[in-house]
Amino acid sequence: MHISTERLTALLTYALAVVMGWLGKWNLQDIATLLGMVLGIGMFLVSWYYRRKTFLLLKSGKISQREYESANR
């Protein structure tokens, strides 16, 4: 199934219009709340990713326990 460029851009335009229409009913406080939640979840995921990476490095023996504890303060 091949989607032409015109159909793809039309789909993206309609999707963006729906999102913008949905966001148009929100006030500034609602947008700030949503942005805060998104940033909080993003920071949680970044922190989880790097803590997991340092744990895997410790488990494989590439870093010491001291380096692991220093990275996870």
ZIBEL-V240297 format. One record per backbone hydrogen bond with DSSP energy under -1.0 kcal/mol. NH is the residue of the N-H (numbers start at 1). CO is the residue of the C=O. If there is no record, write none. Layout:
((NH	CO) (NH	CO))
This chain:
((8	4) (9	5) (10	6) (11	7) (12	8) (13	9) (14	10) (15	11) (16	12) (17	13) (18	14) (19	15) (20	16) (21	17) (22	18) (23	19) (24	20) (26	23) (31	27) (32	28) (33	29) (34	30) (35	31) (36	32) (37	33) (38	34) (39	35) (40	36) (41	37) (42	38) (43	39) (44	40) (45	41) (46	42) (47	43) (48	44) (49	45) (50	46) (51	47) (52	48) (53	49) (54	50) (55	51) (56	52) (57	53) (58	54) (59	55) (60	56) (62	57) (68	64) (69	65) (70	66) (71	67) (72	68))
